[in-house]
Amino acid sequence: MLLDSKSWARRAHAVAVFLTLSTWVSGLIILNAWWIVDLIILPKRPLVAIACFAFKIGLLLVPLRVEPPSCVKRFLRFSLVAAHHYFPVQVVYEDRAALEKTGHPFVIGYEPHSVLPQGICAFCSYAVDGLPAGLKQTRILASSAAFWAPVMRHMWWWLGIRPVSHQCFATLLAKGRSVALCPGGIKEVLFMERGREVAYLHKRTGFVRMALQAGAPLVPVFAFGQSDMYSYVRLFYDFPKHLIPRAQWARLARRIGYVPMIIWGWCFSFMPKQVPLYIVVGKPIPVPKVEQPSSEQVEDYLQRFIEEEERIFREHREAAGQAGVELTVY
């Protein structure tokens, strides 16, 4: 029996969603792995390897600050809309009015990092939910490792993502742009536990110091469901079990910009699992503008941020369908 046009349209849309949501992870992994493949084939196929190296370097030299083609803009919009309905995504603001205020930037601290903090794109330029005025034109800071993947680096850039660095952070705040980042970063990936939410924050003073220097209120955010999007095995850490101590893994991960791991989502593919994503945007924490904040000031506001993250988790986990889940803050 032939399928009617509506059935074909539904199937075509499902395939488009699958390819779109898979691209962001598969593209990053495959294109970064391409460098390794070139090194492997170099001894036996030097001309092929050199040509591939030259091609990728040429792509890396293409300026990031170029206008995306209209087809790419449509793809980015479709990506965010598809993700919004697929999971689905619900963004809850505890005090939206406070975030409507303009005239100063905000520093958004998004937790948890998990395998990949995809939900942070709720604050990007193509966000589906209308952002408060104070969060419009927010830039997201991510590991610079993502910008070594040809083609994908431009896709991340056009989405509003920038490589994390002290200079980039300071420049964005100086321009009055709000900044979103996951303070736990790749170090947090080493502390992840199955069946429990984990945040690595007690030693993360840098983002608080930057917020104080700019006088930018801290905005605590917790994304329920983020940790369930992908399954994972951290190489030489989960399997073989603790072959490399955590401290040494942390140093390696910091040097290369990511934690080597095998990840899989729906049906062992790069498609994330379909889990509801419940993102709670907490009340902004006002901070004074201090050019040279003391260690005590930084520690004080970091502790306030941690306490707010813990409060958000306690008060919203039942509404997010995770009443029995616990949060550990390292």
C-alpha positions as CSV (number, residue, x, y, z in Angstrom):
1,M,0.0,0.0,0.0
2,L,1.4,3.3,-1.0
3,L,2.0,6.0,1.6
4,D,0.0,9.2,1.2
5,S,1.8,12.5,0.9
6,K,1.3,13.3,4.6
7,S,3.0,10.1,5.6
8,W,5.9,10.8,3.3
9,A,6.2,14.3,4.6
10,R,6.3,13.0,8.2
11,R,9.0,10.5,7.4
12,A,11.0,13.1,5.5
13,H,10.8,15.5,8.4
14,A,11.9,12.7,10.8
15,V,14.9,12.0,8.7
16,A,15.7,15.7,8.5
17,V,15.5,16.0,12.3
18,F,17.7,12.9,12.7
19,L,20.4,14.2,10.4
20,T,20.3,17.8,11.8
21,L,20.6,16.8,15.5
22,S,23.2,14.2,14.7
23,T,25.3,16.6,12.7
24,W,26.5,18.8,15.6
25,V,28.2,15.9,17.3
26,S,29.1,13.6,14.4
27,G,30.5,16.5,12.4
28,L,32.7,17.6,15.3
29,I,34.0,14.1,16.0
30,I,34.5,13.0,12.4
31,L,36.2,16.2,11.2
32,N,38.6,16.2,14.2
33,A,39.3,12.5,13.7
34,W,40.2,13.3,10.1
35,W,43.5,14.9,11.4
36,I,44.4,11.5,13.0
37,V,43.5,9.6,9.9
38,D,45.9,11.8,7.9
39,L,48.7,11.0,10.3
40,I,48.0,7.3,10.0
41,I,48.1,7.2,6.2
42,L,51.0,9.6,5.9
43,P,53.8,6.9,5.7
44,K,52.0,4.9,3.0
45,R,50.1,7.7,1.2
46,P,52.2,10.8,1.7
47,L,50.7,12.8,-1.2
48,V,47.1,12.0,-0.2
49,A,47.8,12.9,3.5
50,I,49.6,16.1,2.6
51,A,46.7,17.1,0.2
52,C,44.2,16.5,3.0
53,F,46.3,18.5,5.4
54,A,46.5,21.4,3.0
55,F,42.8,21.2,2.3
56,K,41.9,21.4,6.0
57,I,44.4,24.1,6.7
58,G,42.9,26.1,3.8
59,L,39.4,25.7,5.4
60,L,40.8,26.8,8.8
61,L,42.2,29.9,7.2
62,V,38.8,31.1,6.0
63,P,37.9,34.0,8.2
64,L,35.2,33.3,10.8
65,R,33.7,36.7,10.5
66,V,32.0,36.1,7.2
67,E,28.3,36.3,6.7
68,P,26.7,32.8,6.6
69,P,24.9,31.8,3.4
70,S,21.1,32.0,3.6
71,C,20.9,28.1,3.4
72,V,23.1,27.9,6.5
73,K,20.9,30.4,8.3
74,R,17.9,28.2,7.5
75,F,19.8,25.2,8.8
76,L,20.6,26.9,12.1
77,R,17.1,28.0,12.6
78,F,15.8,24.5,11.8
79,S,18.3,23.0,14.2
80,L,17.1,25.0,17.1
81,V,13.4,24.5,16.3
82,A,13.9,20.7,15.7
83,A,15.7,20.4,19.1
84,H,13.1,22.5,20.9
85,H,10.3,20.0,19.8
86,Y,12.3,16.8,19.8
87,F,13.4,16.7,23.5
88,P,11.2,18.9,24.1
89,V,12.9,22.0,25.7
90,Q,11.2,24.1,28.4
91,V,12.9,27.2,29.7
92,V,11.7,28.5,33.1
93,Y,12.7,32.0,34.3
94,E,12.5,32.6,38.1
95,D,12.8,36.4,37.6
96,R,12.4,37.3,33.9
97,A,11.8,41.0,34.7
98,A,15.3,41.3,36.2
99,L,16.8,39.9,32.9
100,E,14.9,42.4,30.8
101,K,17.1,45.2,32.1
102,T,19.7,46.4,29.6
103,G,22.7,48.6,30.1
104,H,25.0,46.0,31.5
105,P,25.9,42.4,30.5
106,F,25.1,39.2,32.5
107,V,27.4,36.2,33.1
108,I,25.3,33.0,32.7
109,G,26.7,30.0,34.5
110,Y,25.1,26.9,32.9
111,E,25.2,23.5,34.7
112,P,25.8,20.6,34.3
113,H,28.3,20.2,31.5
114,S,27.6,16.4,31.0
115,V,28.9,14.9,27.8
116,L,28.0,18.0,25.8
117,P,26.0,20.9,27.2
118,Q,23.7,21.2,24.1
119,G,21.0,22.9,26.1
120,I,23.1,26.1,26.5
121,C,22.1,26.9,22.9
122,A,18.8,28.1,24.5
123,F,20.8,31.4,24.8
124,C,22.2,31.6,21.3
125,S,21.3,33.9,18.5
126,Y,18.8,31.5,17.0
127,A,17.1,30.6,20.3
128,V,13.5,29.5,19.8
129,D,12.1,30.9,23.0
130,G,12.3,34.7,23.0
131,L,15.2,35.8,25.2
132,P,14.8,38.6,27.7
133,A,16.2,41.9,26.5
134,G,19.3,41.7,28.7
135,L,20.2,38.3,27.2
136,K,19.8,39.1,23.6
137,Q,23.0,38.8,21.5
138,T,24.5,36.5,24.2
139,R,27.7,34.8,23.2
140,I,28.4,31.3,24.4
141,L,32.0,30.3,25.3
142,A,33.1,26.7,24.5
143,S,36.3,24.8,24.4
144,S,38.7,25.9,21.6
145,A,39.0,22.3,20.5
146,A,35.7,22.7,18.7
147,F,37.3,25.3,16.5
148,W,39.9,22.9,15.1
149,A,37.2,21.1,13.1
150,P,37.0,22.5,9.5
151,V,33.4,23.6,8.5
152,M,32.0,22.9,12.0
153,R,34.0,25.8,13.4
154,H,32.1,28.2,11.2
155,M,28.8,26.5,12.2
156,W,29.6,27.0,15.9
157,W,30.7,30.6,15.2
158,W,27.5,31.5,13.3
159,L,25.5,29.9,16.1
160,G,27.0,32.5,18.5
161,I,29.7,30.3,20.1
162,R,33.2,31.7,20.7
163,P,36.4,29.9,21.9
164,V,36.8,30.3,25.6
165,S,39.7,32.5,26.7
166,H,40.3,35.2,29.2
167,Q,40.7,37.8,26.4
168,C,37.5,36.8,24.6
169,F,35.5,36.8,27.8
170,A,36.8,40.2,28.8
171,T,36.2,41.7,25.3
172,L,32.6,40.5,25.1
173,L,31.7,41.9,28.5
174,A,33.5,45.2,27.6
175,K,31.2,45.4,24.6
176,G,28.2,44.9,26.8
177,R,27.4,41.4,25.5
178,S,26.1,38.8,27.9
179,V,28.2,35.7,28.1
180,A,27.1,32.1,28.8
181,L,29.4,29.3,29.8
182,C,29.6,26.1,31.7
183,P,31.9,26.9,34.6
184,G,32.6,23.2,35.3
185,G,34.1,22.8,31.8
186,I,35.9,19.7,30.7
187,K,37.1,19.0,34.3
188,E,33.5,18.3,35.2
189,V,33.4,15.6,32.6
190,L,35.8,13.6,34.7
191,F,33.6,13.8,37.7
192,M,30.3,12.7,36.0
193,E,28.5,9.9,37.6
194,R,25.6,7.8,36.2
195,G,22.4,8.3,38.1
196,R,23.5,11.5,39.8
197,E,23.9,15.1,38.8
198,V,27.4,16.5,39.2
199,A,28.8,20.0,39.1
200,Y,32.5,21.0,39.5
201,L,32.4,24.5,40.9
202,H,34.4,25.0,44.1
203,K,37.6,25.7,42.3
204,R,36.1,27.6,39.4
205,T,36.8,31.2,40.4
206,G,37.7,32.6,37.0
207,F,34.1,33.4,35.7
208,V,33.2,35.0,39.0
209,R,36.3,37.2,38.9
210,M,35.4,38.3,35.3
211,A,31.9,39.1,36.4
212,L,33.1,41.3,39.3
213,Q,35.6,43.2,37.1
214,A,32.7,44.0,34.6
215,G,30.0,44.5,37.3
216,A,28.0,41.8,35.4
217,P,25.3,40.0,37.5
218,L,25.8,36.2,37.8
219,V,22.9,34.2,36.4
220,P,22.8,30.6,37.7
221,V,21.2,28.1,35.3
222,F,20.5,24.4,35.8
223,A,19.4,22.1,32.9
224,F,17.5,19.0,34.1
225,G,17.8,16.1,31.6
226,Q,21.1,17.4,30.1
227,S,23.0,14.4,31.6
228,D,20.7,11.8,30.0
229,M,21.2,12.8,26.4
230,Y,24.2,10.5,25.8
231,S,25.7,7.4,27.2
232,Y,29.5,7.4,27.4
233,V,32.7,5.5,28.2
234,R,35.7,7.6,29.2
235,L,38.7,5.9,27.6
236,F,41.3,4.5,30.1
237,Y,39.1,5.9,33.0
238,D,35.8,4.0,32.8
239,F,37.4,1.2,30.8
240,P,39.9,0.0,31.6
241,K,38.9,1.1,35.1
242,H,41.0,4.0,36.4
243,L,44.0,2.9,34.2
244,I,45.0,6.6,34.2
245,P,44.5,8.5,37.5
246,R,41.9,11.4,37.5
247,A,44.6,14.0,38.1
248,Q,46.7,12.9,35.1
249,W,43.5,12.7,32.9
250,A,42.6,16.2,34.0
251,R,46.0,17.6,32.8
252,L,45.7,15.8,29.5
253,A,42.1,17.0,28.9
254,R,43.1,20.5,29.7
255,R,46.0,20.4,27.1
256,I,43.9,18.9,24.3
257,G,40.6,20.7,25.2
258,Y,38.4,17.7,25.6
259,V,38.1,14.3,27.4
260,P,38.6,11.3,25.0
261,M,35.5,9.2,25.3
262,I,33.1,7.0,23.3
263,I,29.6,8.4,23.3
264,W,26.3,7.2,21.8
265,G,22.7,8.4,21.9
266,W,19.6,6.9,20.4
267,C,20.1,3.4,19.0
268,F,23.9,3.8,19.4
269,S,23.9,6.7,17.0
270,F,25.0,10.3,17.3
271,M,21.4,11.3,17.7
272,P,20.8,12.5,21.3
273,K,18.3,10.5,23.3
274,Q,14.8,12.0,23.5
275,V,14.7,13.2,27.0
276,P,12.8,16.3,28.2
277,L,15.1,19.2,28.8
278,Y,13.9,21.5,31.7
279,I,16.2,24.5,31.9
280,V,15.7,26.8,34.9
281,V,17.2,30.3,34.7
282,G,17.7,31.5,38.3
283,K,17.5,34.9,39.8
284,P,20.5,37.2,38.9
285,I,23.0,37.7,41.6
286,P,24.0,41.4,41.7
287,V,27.7,42.0,41.9
288,P,29.7,45.2,42.4
289,K,32.1,46.4,39.8
290,V,35.6,45.9,41.2
291,E,38.7,46.3,39.0
292,Q,40.9,44.1,41.2
293,P,38.6,41.9,43.3
294,S,40.2,40.2,46.3
295,S,40.3,36.4,46.7
296,E,37.8,36.8,49.6
297,Q,35.3,38.7,47.3
298,V,35.7,36.2,44.5
299,E,35.2,33.3,47.0
300,D,32.2,34.9,48.5
301,Y,30.3,35.4,45.2
302,L,31.3,31.9,44.0
303,Q,29.7,30.5,47.2
304,R,26.6,32.5,46.5
305,F,26.5,31.1,43.0
306,I,26.9,27.5,44.2
307,E,24.2,28.0,46.8
308,E,21.8,29.3,44.2
309,E,22.6,26.3,41.9
310,E,21.8,24.0,44.8
311,R,18.6,25.8,45.6
312,I,17.4,25.7,42.0
313,F,18.1,22.0,41.9
314,R,16.2,21.3,45.1
315,E,13.2,23.5,44.3
316,H,12.7,22.4,40.7
317,R,13.8,18.8,40.4
318,E,10.3,17.5,41.2
319,A,8.7,19.7,38.4
320,A,11.5,18.4,36.1
321,G,10.6,14.8,36.8
322,Q,13.8,14.1,38.8
323,A,12.6,14.1,42.3
324,G,14.8,11.1,43.3
325,V,18.0,12.5,41.8
326,E,20.7,14.0,43.9
327,L,23.3,16.8,43.1
328,T,26.9,16.6,44.1
329,V,29.0,19.8,43.9
330,Y,32.8,19.3,43.8
